[in-house]
Amino acid sequence: MRRLIGSLLIISFLFFTGSYSYSAEKPITIGAPLATAFLYGWVAERGIKLAVEEINAKGGVNVAGKKRSFKVEVIDTRDLEPGVPVSEALLAVEKLILEKKADFLIGGPVRSEAALAAMDIVSKYKKISIITTGVLTPLLTQKVVENYDKYKYTFRNTNHVGNMMKEFITFLDEIQKPFGFKSAYIMVQDVEHARRGGEVMKKALSEKGWEVIDMKIYPTGTTDYSVGLADAKNKGADILFLWMDMPESAILLKQWSDLKMKALPIGFVCAAEQPGFWKATGGKGEYLIVNVVNGGNAPGNITPWTIKFVDAYKKRWGLEPEGYGTSSSYMAVYQLKEAIEKAGSIDSEKVVTALEDLDMVGVYGRMKFDNKSHQIIPSFNPKEGAVTCIFQWQAGNRVQVFPSTVAQGKVMLPPWVKR
């Protein structure tokens, strides 16, 4: 009896002093619609969960004086699997909202077509969605501009094809003269964003005075690139521009190395983003240059938070950040936390306004959304906006070589290339 009375007294004390309020408050549920079997899905999940664990360990989110924890509900949209219709991803998003009672959405859907279609569901239920992985189409934030009242609930804290092309062109401008580059050969995957990226690059390089020798398009799952590579080698290409998100692109790099091509491979190559790529190619991915969209998706030193994030990710998941979608998914949770605390509420209308007003320093620089498009504002200077990471594989490490403001190394050419 005495023990029972003692326990009741302790509970009463905790309740009235406020020490018990954190666990008593209902958690804020983050719904994460992701293609979990694919890189851009599982790294987003890991980034989200890492941020949530950190925030909850420090007491959670202060909502108008009450501490509330974050809770994560992940659902597999399967939207990157061949043959899976967009409708399946939309059902997953709706399930998160209706069955899992998600207060906010972070992550995807990952496929552009699915994310664009999901904007209508987000609008219907007035749920804020922060897109953090995949979805490289400019159409996402363009829809916000064209119909703000309907689509204002969608934000994107990562980049899109249009900005990535500007980054590639600026980078190529910087290395063209020192290395005497004049010609390019383009090889892309037969998917919308890759074809579009290849066409934009072809046009931009031509306008800059480059000779674009050819552009080859490969079906998803291609396992032999030797004919195209031999053609590029025979025609003397200086740059091999790649845009592929299929794992088979690792084969392309092995064949490139075996052919001892002088063309320096540069591009958006999903398979080459991960720390394990070096081992998977037996080191034949050496010298490949890759755009991973946001800083922090590979080790870097952009802000003090970048190093802290890389170390925390390694400690939690046992390896370095794995590529596109990692740092942006992590940062979205912190952006949401700041906005909720600023709004003093989880009400969507109030949090939309708070996100529009948000201006914070994060893993990849200054994190601020454009108020009209809800697109994160990019920059080559981390003090002014969100910074990309273009790295080169050097001696088994991913070394950031662009932008110059945060570069940790310089571009290297293969030893068989003499200039």
VENWO-V507939 format. One record per backbone hydrogen bond with DSSP energy under -1.0 kcal/mol. NH is the residue of the N-H (numbers start at 1). CO is the residue of the C=O. If there is no record, write none. Layout:
# VENWO-V507939
NH/CO ; NH/CO
This chain:
# VENWO-V507939
5/1 ; 6/2 ; 7/3 ; 8/4 ; 9/5 ; 10/6 ; 11/7 ; 12/8 ; 13/9 ; 14/10 ; 15/11 ; 16/12 ; 17/13 ; 20/14 ; 24/20 ; 25/21 ; 28/69 ; 30/71 ; 31/104 ; 32/73 ; 34/75 ; 36/34 ; 38/35 ; 41/38 ; 42/38 ; 43/39 ; 45/41 ; 46/42 ; 47/43 ; 48/44 ; 49/45 ; 50/46 ; 51/47 ; 52/48 ; 53/49 ; 54/50 ; 55/51 ; 56/52 ; 57/53 ; 59/56 ; 60/55 ; 61/68 ; 63/66 ; 66/63 ; 68/61 ; 71/28 ; 73/30 ; 75/32 ; 77/34 ; 81/78 ; 84/81 ; 88/85 ; 90/86 ; 91/87 ; 92/88 ; 93/89 ; 94/90 ; 95/91 ; 96/92 ; 97/93 ; 98/94 ; 99/95 ; 100/95 ; 102/96 ; 103/29 ; 104/29 ; 105/128 ; 106/31 ; 107/130 ; 108/33 ; 115/111 ; 116/112 ; 117/113 ; 118/114 ; 120/117 ; 122/118 ; 123/119 ; 124/120 ; 125/121 ; 127/122 ; 129/153 ; 130/105 ; 131/155 ; 132/107 ; 133/107 ; 135/110 ; 140/137 ; 142/138 ; 143/139 ; 145/141 ; 146/142 ; 147/143 ; 151/147 ; 152/148 ; 154/151 ; 155/129 ; 156/374 ; 157/131 ; 161/136 ; 164/160 ; 165/161 ; 166/162 ; 167/163 ; 168/164 ; 169/165 ; 170/166 ; 171/167 ; 172/168 ; 173/169 ; 174/170 ; 175/171 ; 176/172 ; 179/175 ; 180/176 ; 181/176 ; 184/211 ; 185/239 ; 186/214 ; 187/241 ; 188/216 ; 189/243 ; 190/218 ; 191/189 ; 195/191 ; 196/192 ; 197/193 ; 198/194 ; 199/195 ; 200/196 ; 201/197 ; 202/198 ; 203/199 ; 204/200 ; 205/201 ; 206/202 ; 207/203 ; 208/204 ; 209/206 ; 210/205 ; 211/182 ; 213/184 ; 216/186 ; 218/188 ; 222/219 ; 229/225 ; 230/226 ; 231/227 ; 232/228 ; 233/229 ; 234/230 ; 235/231 ; 236/233 ; 237/232 ; 239/183 ; 240/264 ; 241/185 ; 242/266 ; 243/187 ; 244/268 ; 249/246 ; 250/247 ; 251/248 ; 253/249 ; 254/250 ; 255/251 ; 256/252 ; 257/253 ; 258/254 ; 259/255 ; 260/257 ; 261/256 ; 264/238 ; 266/240 ; 267/289 ; 268/242 ; 270/244 ; 272/269 ; 273/270 ; 277/274 ; 280/276 ; 281/277 ; 282/279 ; 283/278 ; 284/281 ; 286/283 ; 287/393 ; 288/285 ; 289/265 ; 290/391 ; 291/267 ; 292/389 ; 294/292 ; 295/387 ; 297/294 ; 306/303 ; 308/304 ; 309/305 ; 310/306 ; 311/307 ; 312/308 ; 313/309 ; 314/310 ; 315/311 ; 316/312 ; 317/313 ; 318/314 ; 326/323 ; 330/326 ; 331/327 ; 332/328 ; 334/330 ; 335/331 ; 336/332 ; 337/333 ; 338/334 ; 339/335 ; 340/336 ; 341/337 ; 342/338 ; 343/339 ; 344/340 ; 345/340 ; 351/347 ; 352/348 ; 353/349 ; 354/350 ; 355/351 ; 356/352 ; 357/353 ; 360/367 ; 362/365 ; 365/362 ; 366/382 ; 366/385 ; 367/360 ; 370/375 ; 374/370 ; 376/156 ; 377/368 ; 379/386 ; 384/381 ; 385/381 ; 386/377 ; 387/364 ; 390/402 ; 391/290 ; 392/399 ; 393/288 ; 394/397 ; 397/394 ; 399/392 ; 401/390 ; 402/390 ; 406/403 ; 408/400 ; 409/400 ; 417/414
